[in-house]
Amino acid sequence: MRNINYGYDFTQWIDAGEGKYVINSNISKKYFTSGDFNPTTSEDYFDIQKKAKFF
């Protein structure tokens, strides 16, 4: 059903451009389906390729 864009996209990481990823804001809907509690995700950007001098 993903081929016809049915439902939410649960891809964990989304390409944010310029070599960065951001976590998908819909990922919480995969685990919290009732709608009463939907936590928000952090809008931090991460490098797709981690630099050698960072942990």
C-alpha positions as a LaTeX table, in Angstrom:
\begin{tabular}{lrrr}
\hline
Residue & $x$ (\AA) & $y$ (\AA) & $z$ (\AA) \\
\hline
Met1 & 0.00 & 0.00 & 0.00 \\
Arg2 & 3.02 & 2.29 & 0.32 \\
Asn3 & 3.22 & 2.29 & $-3.48$ \\
Ile4 & $-0.03$ & 4.28 & $-3.64$ \\
Asn5 & 0.86 & 6.59 & $-0.69$ \\
Tyr6 & $-1.72$ & 5.06 & 1.65 \\
Gly7 & $-1.28$ & 5.83 & 5.35 \\
Tyr8 & 1.76 & 7.34 & 7.03 \\
Asp9 & 5.34 & 7.04 & 5.85 \\
Phe10 & 7.30 & 5.32 & 8.63 \\
Thr11 & 10.74 & 5.75 & 7.10 \\
Gln12 & 12.88 & 6.53 & 10.14 \\
Trp13 & 15.24 & 9.07 & 8.55 \\
Ile14 & 14.39 & 11.67 & 5.90 \\
Asp15 & 16.96 & 13.35 & 3.66 \\
Ala16 & 17.07 & 17.03 & 4.69 \\
Gly17 & 19.46 & 18.06 & 1.92 \\
Glu18 & 23.09 & 19.18 & 2.05 \\
Gly19 & 24.25 & 15.79 & 3.36 \\
Lys20 & 21.95 & 15.83 & 6.39 \\
Tyr21 & 19.21 & 13.58 & 7.78 \\
Val22 & 16.34 & 14.45 & 10.10 \\
Ile23 & 14.10 & 11.98 & 11.95 \\
Asn24 & 10.64 & 11.50 & 10.45 \\
Ser25 & 8.01 & 13.35 & 12.51 \\
Asn26 & 5.44 & 10.61 & 11.72 \\
Ile27 & 7.53 & 7.83 & 13.30 \\
Ser28 & 5.71 & 8.21 & 16.65 \\
Lys29 & 2.42 & 7.30 & 14.97 \\
Lys30 & 3.86 & 3.83 & 14.33 \\
Tyr31 & 4.02 & 3.10 & 18.06 \\
Phe32 & 1.36 & 5.43 & 19.51 \\
Thr33 & $-1.69$ & 4.64 & 17.39 \\
Ser34 & $-4.53$ & 5.78 & 19.65 \\
Gly35 & $-4.06$ & 9.49 & 18.94 \\
Asp36 & $-4.40$ & 10.40 & 22.62 \\
Phe37 & $-0.63$ & 10.70 & 23.05 \\
Asn38 & 1.66 & 11.51 & 20.13 \\
Pro39 & 5.13 & 12.59 & 21.23 \\
Thr40 & 6.98 & 15.02 & 19.02 \\
Thr41 & 10.37 & 14.35 & 17.54 \\
Ser42 & 13.47 & 16.50 & 17.80 \\
Glu43 & 14.22 & 18.56 & 14.73 \\
Asp44 & 17.97 & 18.03 & 14.99 \\
Tyr45 & 19.89 & 17.42 & 11.78 \\
Phe46 & 22.54 & 14.73 & 11.52 \\
Asp47 & 25.32 & 14.20 & 9.01 \\
Ile48 & 24.67 & 11.30 & 6.64 \\
Gln49 & 28.39 & 10.52 & 6.66 \\
Lys50 & 29.80 & 10.99 & 10.17 \\
Lys51 & 33.04 & 12.94 & 10.21 \\
Ala52 & 36.12 & 11.04 & 11.35 \\
Lys53 & 36.87 & 13.27 & 14.36 \\
Phe54 & 33.41 & 12.91 & 15.96 \\
Phe55 & 31.93 & 10.11 & 18.08 \\
\hline
\end{tabular}
